[in-house]
Amino acid sequence: VQLQASGGGLVQAGGSLNLTCAATDTAFRFNVMGWYRQTPGNQRELVATISMRTPESHYADSVKGRFTVSRDNVKNAVYLQMNNLEPEDTAVYYCHALRIGTMYWGQGTLVTVSS
């Protein structure tokens, strides 16, 4: 199974973007899906995750109130609605998924926020 991410781009500060990540196999069920991000020279950091089985979700403090993670169990997909974007949100965003202790990663999608 592969994770296919899309939706990155260039946006001005205060703007919005919506990222999409879908698994190529809709029958391959994950426990958790979500998003990480990485900037040059830094470690990959968690942005938001959502359980695919319960209503539970988690956010990095830096994005709380601005980003919303959601899921579609039928499509085996996860979304990240990013509002009120800041230049500090500029990064490569990676979709991830977890199943029975195994982490899966999608390709990165670049988000650039201009000031």
Stockholm file with secondary structure:
# STOCKHOLM 1.0

chainA/1-115         VQLQASGGGLVQAGGSLNLTCAATDTAFRFNVMGWYRQTPGNQRELVATISMRTPESHYADSVKGRFTVSRDNVKNAVYLQMNNLEPEDTAVYYCHALRIGTMYWGQGTLVTVSS
#=GR chainA/1-115 SS CCEEEECCEEEETTCCEEEEEEESCTTSCCSEEEEEEECTTSCCEEEEEEESSSSCEEECTTTTTTEEEEEETTTTEEEEEECSCCGGGCEEEEEEEEETTEEEEEEEEEEEEEC
#=GC SS_cons         CCEEEECCEEEETTCCEEEEEEESCTTSCCSEEEEEEECTTSCCEEEEEEESSSSCEEECTTTTTTEEEEEETTTTEEEEEECSCCGGGCEEEEEEEEETTEEEEEEEEEEEEEC
//
